[in-house]
């Protein structure tokens, strides 16, 4: 089973920035659609941002204008640049790589805490 590896989470003050990274140890990374999700305890996992194999991006309304998703196919890595962070952005952030229903992989998550 493929395990994605997220990094870059931590504690930041409101208004601050963080950059999350996700390394996907898969062959042909470029054909995977990639996404970031987040989940708070007791709540459903929700989509934050997605980037297709072709580079098209999609954002949840609550992060539009603040977060930017990108990918570097040469490094098998996806990023999430998070600016103007708010306390309500506090969550565990997960990355997902999906090529088909049987090539659908997740990471273990990275904690993001926004607090003064």
Biopython code that builds the backbone (N, CA, C, O; Angstrom):
import numpy as np
from Bio.PDB.StructureBuilder import StructureBuilder

atoms = [
    (1, "UNK", "N", (0.849, -1.187, 0.000)),
    (1, "UNK", "CA", (0.000, 0.000, 0.000)),
    (1, "UNK", "C", (0.886, 1.239, 0.000)),
    (1, "UNK", "O", (1.836, 1.341, 0.776)),
    (2, "UNK", "N", (0.561, 2.171, -0.877)),
    (2, "UNK", "CA", (1.347, 3.390, -0.978)),
    (2, "UNK", "C", (0.945, 4.367, 0.117)),
    (2, "UNK", "O", (-0.243, 4.592, 0.346)),
    (3, "UNK", "N", (1.917, 4.939, 0.786)),
    (3, "UNK", "CA", (1.668, 5.926, 1.844)),
    (3, "UNK", "C", (2.256, 7.257, 1.420)),
    (3, "UNK", "O", (3.463, 7.382, 1.209)),
    (4, "UNK", "N", (1.390, 8.246, 1.299)),
    (4, "UNK", "CA", (1.864, 9.581, 0.991)),
    (4, "UNK", "C", (2.440, 10.213, 2.253)),
    (4, "UNK", "O", (2.071, 9.831, 3.364)),
    (5, "UNK", "N", (3.349, 11.183, 2.088)),
    (5, "UNK", "CA", (4.009, 11.800, 3.241)),
    (5, "UNK", "C", (3.803, 13.307, 3.231)),
    (5, "UNK", "O", (4.361, 14.020, 2.397)),
    (6, "UNK", "N", (2.978, 13.787, 4.189)),
    (6, "UNK", "CA", (2.773, 15.222, 4.335)),
    (6, "UNK", "C", (3.789, 15.807, 5.315)),
    (6, "UNK", "O", (4.268, 15.124, 6.220)),
    (7, "UNK", "N", (4.104, 17.077, 5.114)),
    (7, "UNK", "CA", (4.960, 17.801, 6.047)),
    (7, "UNK", "C", (4.633, 19.285, 5.956)),
    (7, "UNK", "O", (3.950, 19.734, 5.034)),
    (8, "UNK", "N", (5.137, 20.039, 6.935)),
    (8, "UNK", "CA", (4.978, 21.486, 6.890)),
    (8, "UNK", "C", (3.948, 22.054, 7.831)),
    (8, "UNK", "O", (3.808, 23.273, 7.932)),
    (9, "UNK", "N", (3.216, 21.189, 8.528)),
    (9, "UNK", "CA", (2.237, 21.697, 9.479)),
    (9, "UNK", "C", (2.920, 22.261, 10.712)),
    (9, "UNK", "O", (4.133, 22.138, 10.885)),
    (10, "UNK", "N", (2.111, 22.885, 11.568)),
    (10, "UNK", "CA", (2.651, 23.442, 12.797)),
    (10, "UNK", "C", (1.725, 24.466, 13.396)),
    (10, "UNK", "O", (0.554, 24.563, 13.028)),
    (11, "UNK", "N", (2.267, 25.235, 14.332)),
    (11, "UNK", "CA", (1.515, 26.281, 15.022)),
    (11, "UNK", "C", (1.867, 27.632, 14.411)),
    (11, "UNK", "O", (3.041, 27.963, 14.244)),
    (12, "UNK", "N", (0.842, 28.404, 14.081)),
    (12, "UNK", "CA", (1.062, 29.717, 13.475)),
    (12, "UNK", "C", (0.018, 30.680, 14.031)),
    (12, "UNK", "O", (-1.089, 30.276, 14.387)),
    (13, "UNK", "N", (0.382, 31.947, 14.099)),
    (13, "UNK", "CA", (-0.554, 32.958, 14.587)),
    (13, "UNK", "C", (-1.549, 33.328, 13.493)),
    (13, "UNK", "O", (-1.245, 33.187, 12.309)),
    (14, "UNK", "N", (-2.719, 33.794, 13.870)),
    (14, "UNK", "CA", (-3.681, 34.277, 12.869)),
    (14, "UNK", "C", (-3.044, 35.318, 11.953)),
    (14, "UNK", "O", (-2.326, 36.210, 12.405)),
    (15, "UNK", "N", (-3.321, 35.183, 10.662)),
    (15, "UNK", "CA", (-2.719, 36.052, 9.668)),
    (15, "UNK", "C", (-1.409, 35.535, 9.111)),
    (15, "UNK", "O", (-0.880, 36.085, 8.145)),
    (16, "UNK", "N", (-0.890, 34.495, 9.706)),
    (16, "UNK", "CA", (0.384, 33.933, 9.276)),
    (16, "UNK", "C", (0.246, 32.993, 8.092)),
    (16, "UNK", "O", (-0.833, 32.822, 7.525)),
    (17, "UNK", "N", (1.379, 32.386, 7.736)),
    (17, "UNK", "CA", (1.437, 31.505, 6.561)),
    (17, "UNK", "C", (2.138, 30.198, 6.893)),
    (17, "UNK", "O", (2.995, 30.131, 7.775)),
    (18, "UNK", "N", (1.752, 29.171, 6.167)),
    (18, "UNK", "CA", (2.421, 27.872, 6.202)),
    (18, "UNK", "C", (2.428, 27.303, 4.796)),
    (18, "UNK", "O", (1.570, 27.627, 3.975)),
    (19, "UNK", "N", (3.403, 26.456, 4.531)),
    (19, "UNK", "CA", (3.449, 25.749, 3.251)),
    (19, "UNK", "C", (3.513, 24.260, 3.527)),
    (19, "UNK", "O", (4.481, 23.765, 4.105)),
    (20, "UNK", "N", (2.476, 23.548, 3.110)),
    (20, "UNK", "CA", (2.442, 22.101, 3.254)),
    (20, "UNK", "C", (3.020, 21.444, 2.009)),
    (20, "UNK", "O", (2.886, 21.952, 0.896)),
    (21, "UNK", "N", (3.668, 20.302, 2.222)),
    (21, "UNK", "CA", (4.196, 19.509, 1.127)),
    (21, "UNK", "C", (3.676, 18.088, 1.235)),
    (21, "UNK", "O", (3.401, 17.595, 2.329)),
    (22, "UNK", "N", (3.545, 17.443, 0.104)),
    (22, "UNK", "CA", (3.100, 16.049, 0.063)),
    (22, "UNK", "C", (3.932, 15.324, -0.982)),
    (22, "UNK", "O", (3.888, 15.655, -2.167)),
    (23, "UNK", "N", (4.686, 14.338, -0.533)),
    (23, "UNK", "CA", (5.482, 13.522, -1.443)),
    (23, "UNK", "C", (4.743, 12.215, -1.700)),
    (23, "UNK", "O", (4.332, 11.524, -0.768)),
    (24, "UNK", "N", (4.582, 11.893, -2.959)),
    (24, "UNK", "CA", (3.852, 10.691, -3.344)),
    (24, "UNK", "C", (4.812, 9.703, -3.996)),
    (24, "UNK", "O", (5.273, 9.942, -5.113)),
    (25, "UNK", "N", (5.121, 8.605, -3.323)),
    (25, "UNK", "CA", (6.064, 7.614, -3.864)),
    (25, "UNK", "C", (5.374, 6.685, -4.855)),
    (25, "UNK", "O", (5.265, 5.483, -4.615)),
    (26, "UNK", "N", (4.916, 7.240, -5.955)),
    (26, "UNK", "CA", (4.229, 6.474, -6.987)),
    (26, "UNK", "C", (4.972, 6.654, -8.291)),
    (26, "UNK", "O", (5.671, 7.645, -8.499)),
    (27, "UNK", "N", (4.807, 5.681, -9.162)),
    (27, "UNK", "CA", (5.356, 5.851, -10.510)),
    (27, "UNK", "C", (4.369, 6.671, -11.329)),
    (27, "UNK", "O", (3.163, 6.616, -11.091)),
    (28, "UNK", "N", (4.868, 7.413, -12.272)),
    (28, "UNK", "CA", (4.039, 8.255, -13.140)),
    (28, "UNK", "C", (3.172, 9.211, -12.321)),
    (28, "UNK", "O", (1.960, 9.297, -12.518)),
    (29, "UNK", "N", (3.809, 9.918, -11.411)),
    (29, "UNK", "CA", (3.107, 10.885, -10.557)),
    (29, "UNK", "C", (2.293, 11.858, -11.389)),
    (29, "UNK", "O", (1.221, 12.290, -10.967)),
    (30, "UNK", "N", (2.787, 12.203, -12.556)),
    (30, "UNK", "CA", (2.150, 13.245, -13.363)),
    (30, "UNK", "C", (0.737, 12.887, -13.791)),
    (30, "UNK", "O", (-0.038, 13.784, -14.121)),
    (31, "UNK", "N", (0.374, 11.617, -13.798)),
    (31, "UNK", "CA", (-0.970, 11.250, -14.256)),
    (31, "UNK", "C", (-1.983, 11.228, -13.119)),
    (31, "UNK", "O", (-3.172, 11.006, -13.349)),
    (32, "UNK", "N", (-1.521, 11.455, -11.903)),
    (32, "UNK", "CA", (-2.413, 11.445, -10.753)),
    (32, "UNK", "C", (-3.079, 12.804, -10.558)),
    (32, "UNK", "O", (-2.444, 13.849, -10.697)),
    (33, "UNK", "N", (-4.355, 12.770, -10.239)),
    (33, "UNK", "CA", (-5.035, 13.948, -9.717)),
    (33, "UNK", "C", (-4.724, 14.028, -8.225)),
    (33, "UNK", "O", (-4.808, 13.024, -7.517)),
    (34, "UNK", "N", (-4.368, 15.209, -7.749)),
    (34, "UNK", "CA", (-3.935, 15.389, -6.378)),
    (34, "UNK", "C", (-4.872, 16.356, -5.653)),
    (34, "UNK", "O", (-5.502, 17.222, -6.260)),
    (35, "UNK", "N", (-4.939, 16.177, -4.342)),
    (35, "UNK", "CA", (-5.827, 17.060, -3.585)),
    (35, "UNK", "C", (-5.397, 17.146, -2.124)),
    (35, "UNK", "O", (-4.732, 16.256, -1.593)),
    (36, "UNK", "N", (-5.795, 18.238, -1.500)),
    (36, "UNK", "CA", (-5.667, 18.415, -0.060)),
    (36, "UNK", "C", (-7.056, 18.398, 0.563)),
    (36, "UNK", "O", (-7.987, 19.029, 0.061)),
    (37, "UNK", "N", (-7.178, 17.671, 1.657)),
    (37, "UNK", "CA", (-8.396, 17.638, 2.452)),
    (37, "UNK", "C", (-8.037, 18.039, 3.883)),
    (37, "UNK", "O", (-6.868, 18.055, 4.267)),
    (38, "UNK", "N", (-9.057, 18.356, 4.649)),
    (38, "UNK", "CA", (-8.828, 18.585, 6.063)),
    (38, "UNK", "C", (-9.969, 18.011, 6.875)),
    (38, "UNK", "O", (-11.084, 17.835, 6.383)),
    (39, "UNK", "N", (-9.664, 17.723, 8.135)),
    (39, "UNK", "CA", (-10.669, 17.087, 8.990)),
    (39, "UNK", "C", (-10.422, 17.491, 10.429)),
    (39, "UNK", "O", (-9.300, 17.419, 10.930)),
    (40, "UNK", "N", (-11.486, 17.914, 11.081)),
    (40, "UNK", "CA", (-11.454, 18.198, 12.507)),
    (40, "UNK", "C", (-12.066, 17.008, 13.244)),
    (40, "UNK", "O", (-12.846, 16.261, 12.655)),
    (41, "UNK", "N", (-11.730, 16.819, 14.517)),
    (41, "UNK", "CA", (-12.295, 15.703, 15.282)),
    (41, "UNK", "C", (-13.813, 15.716, 15.259)),
    (41, "UNK", "O", (-14.439, 16.740, 15.530)),
    (42, "UNK", "N", (-14.398, 14.574, 14.935)),
    (42, "UNK", "CA", (-15.846, 14.454, 14.928)),
    (42, "UNK", "C", (-16.531, 15.025, 13.708)),
    (42, "UNK", "O", (-17.759, 15.033, 13.625)),
    (43, "UNK", "N", (-15.744, 15.503, 12.760)),
    (43, "UNK", "CA", (-16.332, 16.079, 11.549)),
    (43, "UNK", "C", (-15.884, 15.283, 10.332)),
    (43, "UNK", "O", (-14.907, 14.536, 10.373)),
    (44, "UNK", "N", (-16.639, 15.469, 9.238)),
    (44, "UNK", "CA", (-16.282, 14.791, 7.988)),
    (44, "UNK", "C", (-15.067, 15.446, 7.346)),
    (44, "UNK", "O", (-14.830, 16.645, 7.496)),
    (45, "UNK", "N", (-14.313, 14.637, 6.635)),
    (45, "UNK", "CA", (-13.194, 15.159, 5.882)),
    (45, "UNK", "C", (-13.736, 16.011, 4.729)),
    (45, "UNK", "O", (-14.671, 15.602, 4.040)),
    (46, "UNK", "N", (-13.149, 17.196, 4.521)),
    (46, "UNK", "CA", (-13.639, 18.085, 3.482)),
    (46, "UNK", "C", (-12.519, 18.488, 2.534)),
    (46, "UNK", "O", (-11.358, 18.610, 2.927)),
    (47, "UNK", "N", (-12.896, 18.692, 1.278)),
    (47, "UNK", "CA", (-11.926, 19.089, 0.266)),
    (47, "UNK", "C", (-11.498, 20.532, 0.492)),
    (47, "UNK", "O", (-12.325, 21.415, 0.720)),
    (48, "UNK", "N", (-10.201, 20.749, 0.423)),
    (48, "UNK", "CA", (-9.646, 22.102, 0.532)),
    (48, "UNK", "C", (-9.281, 22.631, -0.842)),
    (48, "UNK", "O", (-9.693, 23.726, -1.225)),
    (49, "UNK", "N", (-8.500, 21.841, -1.589)),
    (49, "UNK", "CA", (-8.063, 22.260, -2.914)),
    (49, "UNK", "C", (-7.646, 21.024, -3.700)),
    (49, "UNK", "O", (-7.237, 20.016, -3.124)),
    (50, "UNK", "N", (-7.754, 21.114, -5.015)),
    (50, "UNK", "CA", (-7.396, 19.999, -5.880)),
    (50, "UNK", "C", (-6.665, 20.512, -7.110)),
    (50, "UNK", "O", (-6.871, 21.640, -7.558)),
    (51, "UNK", "N", (-5.806, 19.652, -7.640)),
    (51, "UNK", "CA", (-5.102, 19.979, -8.877)),
    (51, "UNK", "C", (-5.074, 18.717, -9.733)),
    (51, "UNK", "O", (-4.660, 17.651, -9.276)),
    (52, "UNK", "N", (-5.514, 18.850, -10.966)),
    (52, "UNK", "CA", (-5.580, 17.693, -11.842)),
    (52, "UNK", "C", (-4.217, 17.369, -12.444)),
    (52, "UNK", "O", (-3.250, 18.113, -12.278)),
    (53, "UNK", "N", (-4.168, 16.248, -13.142)),
    (53, "UNK", "CA", (-2.923, 15.876, -13.827)),
    (53, "UNK", "C", (-2.555, 16.917, -14.881)),
    (53, "UNK", "O", (-1.382, 17.079, -15.219)),
    (54, "UNK", "N", (-3.548, 17.611, -15.390)),
    (54, "UNK", "CA", (-3.292, 18.647, -16.392)),
    (54, "UNK", "C", (-2.996, 20.010, -15.821)),
    (54, "UNK", "O", (-2.700, 20.948, -16.561)),
    (55, "UNK", "N", (-3.073, 20.129, -14.493)),
    (55, "UNK", "CA", (-2.744, 21.388, -13.839)),
    (55, "UNK", "C", (-3.919, 22.288, -13.512)),
    (55, "UNK", "O", (-3.723, 23.381, -12.980)),
    (56, "UNK", "N", (-5.132, 21.860, -13.815)),
    (56, "UNK", "CA", (-6.304, 22.656, -13.443)),
    (56, "UNK", "C", (-6.512, 22.585, -11.942)),
    (56, "UNK", "O", (-6.309, 21.542, -11.320)),
    (57, "UNK", "N", (-6.921, 23.711, -11.368)),
    (57, "UNK", "CA", (-7.078, 23.778, -9.916)),
    (57, "UNK", "C", (-8.517, 24.094, -9.520)),
    (57, "UNK", "O", (-9.287, 24.678, -10.283)),
    (58, "UNK", "N", (-8.847, 23.687, -8.302)),
    (58, "UNK", "CA", (-10.175, 23.920, -7.756)),
    (58, "UNK", "C", (-10.024, 24.151, -6.256)),
    (58, "UNK", "O", (-9.255, 23.456, -5.592)),
    (59, "UNK", "N", (-10.759, 25.132, -5.723)),
    (59, "UNK", "CA", (-10.637, 25.476, -4.315)),
    (59, "UNK", "C", (-11.994, 25.510, -3.636)),
    (59, "UNK", "O", (-13.003, 25.872, -4.242)),
    (60, "UNK", "N", (-11.998, 25.126, -2.364)),
    (60, "UNK", "CA", (-13.195, 25.325, -1.554)),
    (60, "UNK", "C", (-13.391, 26.821, -1.345)),
    (60, "UNK", "O", (-12.424, 27.579, -1.275)),
    (61, "UNK", "N", (-14.639, 27.236, -1.248)),
    (61, "UNK", "CA", (-14.925, 28.663, -1.100)),
    (61, "UNK", "C", (-14.223, 29.264, 0.109)),
    (61, "UNK", "O", (-13.818, 30.426, 0.082)),
    (62, "UNK", "N", (-14.078, 28.472, 1.171)),
    (62, "UNK", "CA", (-13.535, 29.036, 2.405)),
    (62, "UNK", "C", (-12.020, 29.286, 2.341)),
    (62, "UNK", "O", (-11.456, 29.847, 3.281)),
    (63, "UNK", "N", (-11.353, 28.881, 1.251)),
    (63, "UNK", "CA", (-9.917, 29.150, 1.119)),
    (63, "UNK", "C", (-9.568, 29.962, -0.128)),
    (63, "UNK", "O", (-8.410, 30.327, -0.331)),
    (64, "UNK", "N", (-10.556, 30.238, -0.951)),
    (64, "UNK", "CA", (-10.282, 30.981, -2.183)),
    (64, "UNK", "C", (-9.648, 32.330, -1.879)),
    (64, "UNK", "O", (-10.109, 33.074, -1.013)),
    (65, "UNK", "N", (-8.578, 32.629, -2.611)),
    (65, "UNK", "CA", (-7.875, 33.885, -2.415)),
    (65, "UNK", "C", (-6.822, 33.836, -1.323)),
    (65, "UNK", "O", (-6.023, 34.764, -1.191)),
    (66, "UNK", "N", (-6.810, 32.762, -0.537)),
    (66, "UNK", "CA", (-5.835, 32.644, 0.566)),
    (66, "UNK", "C", (-4.863, 31.490, 0.363)),
    (66, "UNK", "O", (-3.690, 31.601, 0.719)),
    (67, "UNK", "N", (-5.335, 30.385, -0.202)),
    (67, "UNK", "CA", (-4.510, 29.190, -0.381)),
    (67, "UNK", "C", (-4.206, 28.994, -1.862)),
    (67, "UNK", "O", (-5.002, 29.354, -2.730)),
    (68, "UNK", "N", (-3.029, 28.409, -2.134)),
    (68, "UNK", "CA", (-2.645, 28.090, -3.501)),
    (68, "UNK", "C", (-2.082, 26.677, -3.554)),
    (68, "UNK", "O", (-1.151, 26.336, -2.824)),
    (69, "UNK", "N", (-2.661, 25.861, -4.429)),
    (69, "UNK", "CA", (-2.184, 24.498, -4.613)),
    (69, "UNK", "C", (-1.295, 24.454, -5.848)),
    (69, "UNK", "O", (-1.555, 25.137, -6.838)),
    (70, "UNK", "N", (-0.239, 23.640, -5.776)),
    (70, "UNK", "CA", (0.664, 23.491, -6.913)),
    (70, "UNK", "C", (1.305, 22.112, -6.856)),
    (70, "UNK", "O", (1.184, 21.393, -5.863)),
    (71, "UNK", "N", (1.985, 21.758, -7.932)),
    (71, "UNK", "CA", (2.650, 20.462, -7.976)),
    (71, "UNK", "C", (3.940, 20.579, -8.759)),
    (71, "UNK", "O", (4.079, 21.416, -9.651)),
    (72, "UNK", "N", (4.891, 19.710, -8.399)),
    (72, "UNK", "CA", (6.158, 19.602, -9.113)),
    (72, "UNK", "C", (6.305, 18.144, -9.515)),
    (72, "UNK", "O", (6.721, 17.312, -8.708)),
    (73, "UNK", "N", (5.970, 17.838, -10.739)),
    (73, "UNK", "CA", (5.972, 16.444, -11.178)),
    (73, "UNK", "C", (7.371, 15.834, -11.162)),
    (73, "UNK", "O", (7.512, 14.624, -10.986)),
    (74, "UNK", "N", (8.391, 16.642, -11.339)),
    (74, "UNK", "CA", (9.759, 16.127, -11.319)),
    (74, "UNK", "C", (10.164, 15.647, -9.927)),
    (74, "UNK", "O", (11.070, 14.827, -9.779)),
    (75, "UNK", "N", (9.474, 16.175, -8.905)),
    (75, "UNK", "CA", (9.799, 15.811, -7.518)),
    (75, "UNK", "C", (8.728, 14.953, -6.870)),
    (75, "UNK", "O", (8.812, 14.654, -5.679)),
    (76, "UNK", "N", (7.713, 14.549, -7.646)),
    (76, "UNK", "CA", (6.600, 13.762, -7.092)),
    (76, "UNK", "C", (5.997, 14.459, -5.873)),
    (76, "UNK", "O", (5.653, 13.808, -4.887)),
    (77, "UNK", "N", (5.872, 15.763, -5.946)),
    (77, "UNK", "CA", (5.471, 16.542, -4.775)),
    (77, "UNK", "C", (4.351, 17.521, -5.110)),
    (77, "UNK", "O", (4.330, 18.135, -6.176)),
    (78, "UNK", "N", (3.430, 17.644, -4.172)),
    (78, "UNK", "CA", (2.352, 18.627, -4.244)),
    (78, "UNK", "C", (2.514, 19.583, -3.062)),
    (78, "UNK", "O", (3.013, 19.205, -2.002)),
    (79, "UNK", "N", (2.084, 20.815, -3.264)),
    (79, "UNK", "CA", (2.219, 21.836, -2.225)),
    (79, "UNK", "C", (0.878, 22.515, -1.954)),
    (79, "UNK", "O", (-0.026, 22.521, -2.791)),
    (80, "UNK", "N", (0.785, 23.083, -0.759)),
    (80, "UNK", "CA", (-0.345, 23.956, -0.437)),
    (80, "UNK", "C", (0.213, 25.163, 0.309)),
    (80, "UNK", "O", (0.606, 25.063, 1.471)),
    (81, "UNK", "N", (0.241, 26.291, -0.368)),
    (81, "UNK", "CA", (0.660, 27.537, 0.256)),
    (81, "UNK", "C", (-0.558, 28.158, 0.924)),
    (81, "UNK", "O", (-1.549, 28.471, 0.264)),
    (82, "UNK", "N", (-0.474, 28.332, 2.231)),
    (82, "UNK", "CA", (-1.607, 28.837, 3.007)),
    (82, "UNK", "C", (-1.240, 30.194, 3.590)),
    (82, "UNK", "O", (-0.339, 30.294, 4.423)),
    (83, "UNK", "N", (-1.929, 31.223, 3.159)),
    (83, "UNK", "CA", (-1.706, 32.584, 3.647)),
    (83, "UNK", "C", (-2.936, 33.085, 4.390)),
    (83, "UNK", "O", (-4.016, 32.505, 4.282)),
    (84, "UNK", "N", (-2.767, 34.157, 5.140)),
    (84, "UNK", "CA", (-3.871, 34.773, 5.881)),
    (84, "UNK", "C", (-4.648, 33.732, 6.687)),
    (84, "UNK", "O", (-5.878, 33.693, 6.655)),
    (85, "UNK", "N", (-3.925, 32.911, 7.391)),
    (85, "UNK", "CA", (-4.551, 31.816, 8.127)),
    (85, "UNK", "C", (-5.447, 32.328, 9.242)),
    (85, "UNK", "O", (-5.164, 33.339, 9.884)),
    (86, "UNK", "N", (-6.543, 31.593, 9.455)),
    (86, "UNK", "CA", (-7.536, 31.930, 10.466)),
    (86, "UNK", "C", (-7.626, 30.799, 11.483)),
    (86, "UNK", "O", (-7.274, 29.661, 11.172)),
    (87, "UNK", "N", (-8.091, 31.093, 12.686)),
    (87, "UNK", "CA", (-8.250, 30.015, 13.677)),
    (87, "UNK", "C", (-9.124, 28.866, 13.165)),
    (87, "UNK", "O", (-8.898, 27.710, 13.522)),
    (88, "UNK", "N", (-10.111, 29.176, 12.338)),
    (88, "UNK", "CA", (-10.982, 28.122, 11.817)),
    (88, "UNK", "C", (-10.291, 27.239, 10.771)),
    (88, "UNK", "O", (-10.872, 26.249, 10.326)),
    (89, "UNK", "N", (-9.066, 27.582, 10.373)),
    (89, "UNK", "CA", (-8.295, 26.707, 9.499)),
    (89, "UNK", "C", (-7.591, 25.605, 10.285)),
    (89, "UNK", "O", (-6.953, 24.733, 9.693)),
    (90, "UNK", "N", (-7.700, 25.635, 11.592)),
    (90, "UNK", "CA", (-7.085, 24.605, 12.426)),
    (90, "UNK", "C", (-7.710, 23.253, 12.148)),
    (90, "UNK", "O", (-8.916, 23.077, 12.316)),
    (91, "UNK", "N", (-6.900, 22.302, 11.724)),
    (91, "UNK", "CA", (-7.372, 20.984, 11.342)),
    (91, "UNK", "C", (-6.159, 20.083, 11.095)),
    (91, "UNK", "O", (-5.014, 20.535, 11.114)),
    (92, "UNK", "N", (-6.439, 18.811, 10.864)),
    (92, "UNK", "CA", (-5.435, 17.919, 10.308)),
    (92, "UNK", "C", (-5.619, 17.928, 8.793)),
    (92, "UNK", "O", (-6.722, 17.718, 8.288)),
    (93, "UNK", "N", (-4.532, 18.171, 8.083)),
    (93, "UNK", "CA", (-4.572, 18.263, 6.625)),
    (93, "UNK", "C", (-3.994, 16.989, 6.025)),
    (93, "UNK", "O", (-2.921, 16.524, 6.412)),
    (94, "UNK", "N", (-4.742, 16.435, 5.062)),
    (94, "UNK", "CA", (-4.372, 15.183, 4.418)),
    (94, "UNK", "C", (-4.174, 15.410, 2.929)),
    (94, "UNK", "O", (-4.884, 16.208, 2.317)),
    (95, "UNK", "N", (-3.217, 14.713, 2.353)),
    (95, "UNK", "CA", (-3.093, 14.756, 0.897)),
    (95, "UNK", "C", (-3.605, 13.452, 0.309)),
    (95, "UNK", "O", (-3.556, 12.398, 0.943)),
    (96, "UNK", "N", (-4.096, 13.550, -0.912)),
    (96, "UNK", "CA", (-4.681, 12.433, -1.635)),
    (96, "UNK", "C", (-4.139, 12.403, -3.052)),
    (96, "UNK", "O", (-4.022, 13.436, -3.711)),
    (97, "UNK", "N", (-3.811, 11.211, -3.506)),
    (97, "UNK", "CA", (-3.403, 10.990, -4.895)),
    (97, "UNK", "C", (-4.335, 9.949, -5.485)),
    (97, "UNK", "O", (-4.488, 8.857, -4.938)),
    (98, "UNK", "N", (-4.953, 10.291, -6.601)),
    (98, "UNK", "CA", (-5.939, 9.385, -7.180)),
    (98, "UNK", "C", (-5.753, 9.308, -8.694)),
    (98, "UNK", "O", (-5.683, 10.323, -9.388)),
    (99, "UNK", "N", (-5.675, 8.065, -9.181)),
    (99, "UNK", "CA", (-5.629, 7.851, -10.626)),
    (99, "UNK", "C", (-6.836, 7.037, -11.075)),
    (99, "UNK", "O", (-7.317, 7.171, -12.200)),
    (100, "UNK", "N", (-7.311, 6.190, -10.167)),
    (100, "UNK", "CA", (-8.483, 5.367, -10.433)),
    (100, "UNK", "C", (-9.031, 4.928, -9.084)),
    (100, "UNK", "O", (-8.482, 5.287, -8.043)),
    (101, "UNK", "N", (-10.098, 4.160, -9.097)),
    (101, "UNK", "CA", (-10.684, 3.722, -7.826)),
    (101, "UNK", "C", (-9.747, 2.789, -7.061)),
    (101, "UNK", "O", (-9.856, 2.662, -5.841)),
    (102, "UNK", "N", (-8.830, 2.138, -7.771)),
    (102, "UNK", "CA", (-7.901, 1.253, -7.072)),
    (102, "UNK", "C", (-6.524, 1.890, -6.885)),
    (102, "UNK", "O", (-5.696, 1.342, -6.158)),
    (103, "UNK", "N", (-6.270, 2.985, -7.497)),
    (103, "UNK", "CA", (-5.055, 3.774, -7.267)),
    (103, "UNK", "C", (-5.466, 5.068, -6.581)),
    (103, "UNK", "O", (-5.480, 6.137, -7.191)),
    (104, "UNK", "N", (-5.796, 4.948, -5.310)),
    (104, "UNK", "CA", (-6.342, 6.058, -4.530)),
    (104, "UNK", "C", (-5.647, 6.016, -3.167)),
    (104, "UNK", "O", (-5.960, 5.165, -2.334)),
    (105, "UNK", "N", (-4.703, 6.937, -2.943)),
    (105, "UNK", "CA", (-3.822, 6.845, -1.787)),
    (105, "UNK", "C", (-3.907, 8.086, -0.911)),
    (105, "UNK", "O", (-4.198, 9.184, -1.386)),
    (106, "UNK", "N", (-3.646, 7.890, 0.382)),
    (106, "UNK", "CA", (-3.716, 8.968, 1.372)),
    (106, "UNK", "C", (-2.453, 9.024, 2.213)),
    (106, "UNK", "O", (-1.718, 8.044, 2.331)),
    (107, "UNK", "N", (-2.217, 10.184, 2.792)),
    (107, "UNK", "CA", (-1.175, 10.322, 3.788)),
    (107, "UNK", "C", (-1.755, 10.206, 5.178)),
    (107, "UNK", "O", (-2.961, 10.027, 5.348)),
    (108, "UNK", "N", (-0.894, 10.310, 6.170)),
    (108, "UNK", "CA", (-1.330, 10.186, 7.568)),
    (108, "UNK", "C", (-1.763, 11.516, 8.160)),
    (108, "UNK", "O", (-2.307, 11.551, 9.263)),
    (109, "UNK", "N", (-1.534, 12.596, 7.454)),
    (109, "UNK", "CA", (-1.998, 13.900, 7.893)),
    (109, "UNK", "C", (-0.935, 14.708, 8.610)),
    (109, "UNK", "O", (0.001, 14.162, 9.194)),
    (110, "UNK", "N", (-1.101, 16.024, 8.552)),
    (110, "UNK", "CA", (-0.216, 16.943, 9.277)),
    (110, "UNK", "C", (-1.093, 17.978, 9.983)),
    (110, "UNK", "O", (-2.019, 18.531, 9.389)),
    (111, "UNK", "N", (-0.792, 18.227, 11.246)),
    (111, "UNK", "CA", (-1.617, 19.127, 12.054)),
    (111, "UNK", "C", (-1.274, 20.583, 11.759)),
    (111, "UNK", "O", (-0.107, 20.973, 11.762)),
    (112, "UNK", "N", (-2.297, 21.368, 11.508)),
    (112, "UNK", "CA", (-2.162, 22.820, 11.374)),
    (112, "UNK", "C", (-2.973, 23.463, 12.485)),
    (112, "UNK", "O", (-4.173, 23.222, 12.611)),
    (113, "UNK", "N", (-2.313, 24.279, 13.284)),
    (113, "UNK", "CA", (-2.982, 24.967, 14.392)),
    (113, "UNK", "C", (-2.757, 26.467, 14.243)),
    (113, "UNK", "O", (-1.621, 26.939, 14.188)),
    (114, "UNK", "N", (-3.857, 27.203, 14.179)),
    (114, "UNK", "CA", (-3.786, 28.660, 14.045)),
    (114, "UNK", "C", (-4.322, 29.258, 15.338)),
    (114, "UNK", "O", (-5.514, 29.185, 15.634)),
    (115, "UNK", "N", (-3.411, 29.847, 16.094)),
    (115, "UNK", "CA", (-3.790, 30.361, 17.408)),
    (115, "UNK", "C", (-2.797, 31.419, 17.857)),
    (115, "UNK", "O", (-1.613, 31.362, 17.525)),
    (116, "UNK", "N", (-3.299, 32.383, 18.615)),
    (116, "UNK", "CA", (-2.422, 33.394, 19.185)),
    (116, "UNK", "C", (-1.982, 33.005, 20.584)),
    (116, "UNK", "O", (-1.234, 33.744, 21.224)),
]
sb = StructureBuilder()
sb.init_structure("model")
sb.init_model(0)
sb.init_chain("A")
sb.init_seg("    ")
for serial, (resi, resn, name, xyz) in enumerate(atoms, 1):
    if name == "N":
        sb.init_residue(resn, " ", resi, " ")
    sb.init_atom(name, np.array(xyz, "f"), 0.0, 1.0, " ", f" {name:<3s}", serial, name[0])
structure = sb.get_structure()
